[in-house]
Amino acid sequence: MNRVVMQTDLPGVKLLKRGKVRDIYDLGDQLLIVASDRISAFDVVMPNGIPDKGKILTQLSRFWFEQTADIILNHFISTDMEDFPANIQPYREQLEGRSMLVCKAEPLPVECVVRGYLAGSGWKEYQQHGTICGVTLPPGLPEYGRLEEPIFTPATKATTGHDENITVEKMKNLIGTQLTEKIIEVSLAIYQRAHNYAEAKGIIIADTKFEFGIYDDQLILIDELLTPDSSRFWPLDDYEPGTTPPSFDKQYLRDYLTEIGWDKSPPAPQLPETVVKQTRTKYLEALKRLTGRELNEEEA
């Protein structure tokens, strides 16, 4: 395995933001998004990372951006270092395989979640109120059950702590009715295409979140897309409503942290090597099933 890249250091290049996983650099009218090997759970970054995780996320995002470009424009330009500006070239060792050159859009202040199954915070709200983000669902649905139709459930983007689920009406108040309706239409279309494609590859995409921005007065898709960090991936063969499905995402890590009794407050515990290796294996399996490709040899 490669060394774990927890943080990038590009002297002379303007660091715009260091998120839970990504380091974002400002290149003027473009951004350089670097996916580190950091991993977070319950909104806390773990002290040790997952080798090659950033490369897996980058390869998957590129795949999905290319697969959905006919539905909506996105910010992707290139993952090829040869296309990167001259001042980035000296940092090839840090960046190769885990960085993406993108258009610099103005992000919208909402997370756009599409749910096809009843899980996570959606299940908790459904148990209490029979709804998810104001959407009323039929009574008696099982946990992890498939919804009759996928639903759009927005959330506010939190810079720290948890995102907060909101109603579509509140989203309209934040960004306007026309933009909200366009985002809902596009989000459901992307999810439906991705779900159908993944199901044929033996993976259920239970839910996922999208981010959008405005570029050149147009709505475009930004950030990452349909990765194990932003989605719940379940193996189709092992899926049964009402029982906890195994996963190809970081639910395995969340389950481990719950089992050891961590209170979900910083600092997070050091992850044992077995958990690190198993998490990496799950991410690699998702990449292989969905794209038909291994992690690129020259990037592994």
HUPEDA-V79853 format. One record per backbone hydrogen bond with DSSP energy under -1.0 kcal/mol. CO is the residue of the C=O (numbers start at 1). NH is the residue of the N-H. E is the energy in kcal/mol with one decimal. If there is no record, write none. Layout:
BEGIN
CO,NH,E ; CO,NH,E
END
This chain:
BEGIN
5,37,-3.6 ; 10,13,-2.3 ; 14,26,-2.6 ; 17,24,-3.2 ; 21,36,-1.9 ; 22,19,-3.3 ; 23,34,-2.9 ; 24,16,-2.7 ; 24,17,-1.8 ; 25,32,-2.4 ; 29,104,-1.4 ; 30,27,-2.6 ; 31,102,-2.6 ; 32,25,-2.7 ; 33,100,-2.2 ; 34,23,-2.5 ; 37,50,-2.3 ; 39,46,-3.0 ; 41,44,-1.5 ; 44,41,-2.3 ; 50,53,-2.2 ; 52,56,-2.2 ; 53,57,-2.5 ; 54,58,-2.0 ; 55,59,-2.4 ; 56,60,-2.4 ; 57,61,-2.7 ; 58,62,-2.3 ; 59,63,-2.0 ; 60,64,-2.4 ; 61,65,-2.8 ; 62,66,-2.2 ; 63,67,-1.8 ; 64,68,-1.6 ; 68,71,-1.8 ; 68,72,-1.5 ; 73,221,-2.4 ; 75,103,-2.3 ; 78,101,-3.2 ; 80,83,-2.2 ; 81,84,-1.4 ; 85,88,-1.6 ; 88,91,-2.0 ; 89,92,-1.5 ; 91,95,-1.9 ; 92,96,-2.9 ; 95,98,-2.0 ; 98,35,-3.1 ; 100,33,-2.7 ; 101,77,-2.3 ; 101,78,-1.6 ; 102,31,-2.4 ; 103,105,-1.1 ; 106,214,-2.1 ; 111,155,-2.1 ; 112,210,-2.7 ; 113,153,-3.4 ; 114,208,-2.0 ; 115,151,-2.5 ; 116,147,-2.7 ; 118,144,-3.8 ; 119,122,-1.2 ; 120,124,-1.6 ; 121,125,-2.3 ; 122,126,-2.4 ; 123,127,-2.3 ; 124,128,-1.4 ; 125,129,-3.2 ; 126,130,-1.8 ; 130,137,-2.5 ; 132,135,-2.3 ; 135,132,-1.8 ; 142,145,-2.0 ; 143,242,-2.6 ; 145,118,-2.3 ; 151,115,-2.7 ; 154,166,-2.3 ; 155,111,-3.4 ; 164,156,-2.7 ; 167,171,-1.8 ; 168,172,-2.5 ; 169,173,-1.7 ; 170,174,-1.6 ; 171,175,-2.6 ; 172,176,-2.2 ; 176,180,-1.8 ; 177,181,-2.7 ; 178,182,-1.9 ; 179,183,-2.3 ; 180,184,-2.5 ; 181,185,-2.1 ; 182,186,-2.4 ; 183,187,-3.0 ; 184,188,-2.4 ; 185,189,-1.7 ; 186,190,-2.6 ; 187,191,-2.6 ; 188,192,-2.4 ; 189,193,-2.1 ; 190,194,-2.8 ; 191,195,-3.3 ; 192,196,-2.2 ; 193,197,-2.3 ; 194,198,-3.0 ; 195,199,-2.6 ; 196,200,-1.4 ; 198,201,-1.2 ; 198,203,-2.5 ; 199,202,-1.4 ; 202,236,-2.3 ; 204,234,-2.6 ; 206,116,-3.0 ; 206,117,-1.1 ; 207,232,-2.1 ; 208,114,-2.5 ; 210,112,-2.6 ; 211,222,-2.7 ; 212,108,-2.7 ; 213,220,-2.8 ; 214,106,-2.6 ; 215,218,-1.6 ; 218,215,-2.8 ; 220,213,-2.4 ; 221,75,-2.0 ; 230,209,-1.5 ; 232,206,-2.3 ; 233,248,-2.4 ; 234,204,-3.6 ; 236,239,-1.3 ; 240,243,-1.9 ; 250,254,-2.3 ; 251,255,-3.0 ; 252,256,-1.9 ; 253,257,-2.4 ; 254,258,-2.2 ; 255,259,-2.4 ; 256,260,-1.8 ; 257,262,-1.8 ; 258,261,-1.2 ; 272,276,-2.0 ; 273,277,-2.8 ; 274,278,-2.2 ; 275,279,-2.4 ; 276,280,-2.3 ; 277,281,-2.4 ; 278,282,-2.1 ; 279,283,-2.1 ; 280,284,-2.6 ; 281,285,-2.2 ; 282,286,-2.0 ; 283,287,-2.1 ; 284,288,-2.5 ; 285,289,-2.7 ; 286,290,-2.4 ; 287,291,-2.4 ; 288,292,-1.9 ; 296,299,-2.0
END
